[in-house]
Amino acid sequence: MKQTFAIAILAAALTGASAAEQSPVEALAEARELARSGQHKAALEKHVWYHENALRLEPAQFGVRLSFALSDWKRLGVHYPPAIDKMKEIRDRGDRLLREGKDDFQLFMEVAALNATLDVSSKTTELFKLLDDSRPRFAGRLFHVAMEQLIADKEFGLCSKHVTKPLQLVESYIESYRRSSSSVGQRAARIEDPEARKQFADMARRNADERFISQTEQLIEVVVKSDRKNSAKEVRLAALKVKDDERIRSAIKRFKE
């Protein structure tokens, strides 16, 4: 995890930030150092600053902000409970805004990520179901963010409602996978250190593979559970042409059991 975090930070540093303010990359690294040295209150303040300012200064921090940064924040909370309280406060504020009518895709992603970090991902299902009832058009945009948790909570009927064209959906996964895979070399080339460059490229390829396989598995599970066997076979065949993986090959059989 430490190595992965370092690679992500190194890659993110390539984007730069406003000279007038601290770089989000530097702020996140400082938060980790403060936590390591026992300066927990200062570390929390730095985490909050990063969370609230990273996207404004460096939009490329989007992924790090909702993954590595939250993991570090949670680890701080093990030693300093107010860190978890603050995370819950931010999650509750976002949840409330969405319930009150704010149609904000990124805010929903943030709330979902915070729920996952706090080990209460079923709250994302609860929120999605409410939005699906009250603002179905907006919920349709959010479905793919909530899909994994909806499956975990066995909301297959709700999933089936939103997966109307499985083959078209897997084709979008394929396009995204190819685009991500083809850009690895270009992104890695920006890293000067050869070892860090290789580590980043390997990590990026593994992440792209895992994301595609996981997305395809989830889609096949939804289609199988909604008794669309032929559609499930079409999805599997299309995916296997791009990535021949045992998890994809065996998905239909596994999810029928």
C-alpha positions, 0 to 999 in steps of 0.5 A: 500500500505504501508503495502504491500510494507513493506511485500515485502521489508521484504521478499526480505531482505531474499536474502541478498546482497554483503557486499561491497555495500549497500543492494538494500533493504536498498537503497530502504528504504533509498530512501523512507525516504529521500523523506519523509524528503524532501531530494528529490535530494538525494532520486532520486539518491538513486532510480536511484542507486537501479534501476541500481544495484538491479538485479546485487546484488539481482536477486530476486529484479526483481519484486519489481524493476518493481513495488513497487520501480517504484511506490515510484519513481513516488510519488517522482516525484509529489513533484520533477519533475526531478524524472519523467524526469529521469524516462522518460530518462531511458525509452527512452534509453531502447526503443531506444535500442530495436528499434535499434536491441537489443533483450533483454527480460528483457529490454522490461519488464522494458520499459513496466513497465516504460510506465505503471508507466508514464501512457503511456502504449499505447507506449508499444503497439506501440513498440511491433507492430514495433518489430513484424514487424521487428523481429517477432521471438523476438516479439513472446517471448515478447507477454505475456508481452505486451498482457494485453496492446494489449487487452486494445488497442483492437489489437485483430488481433495481439493477435490472431496471437500469441495465436495459441494454447489456451489450451496449453497456459492456461495449462502453466498458471495452472502450474505456478499458482500451482507452485506459490501457493504451494511455499507460505508456504515455502517462508513465513516460512523464515519470523520470525515475525508471523504477518508479515509471515501471512500477506506475505502468505495472500498477496502471495496467493491473488496475485497468484489468481489474476494473474491466473484469470486475465491471463485466462480472457485475454486469453478467451477474445482474443479467443472469439474476434477471433471467436474461441468459442469452444477453449474459452470453453475449456480454461474456463473449464480447468481453472475452474477445478483449480480455480472456480471463477465467473470472469472465469465462466462469461468471454465468455458471457461478452466478446461476448457482 
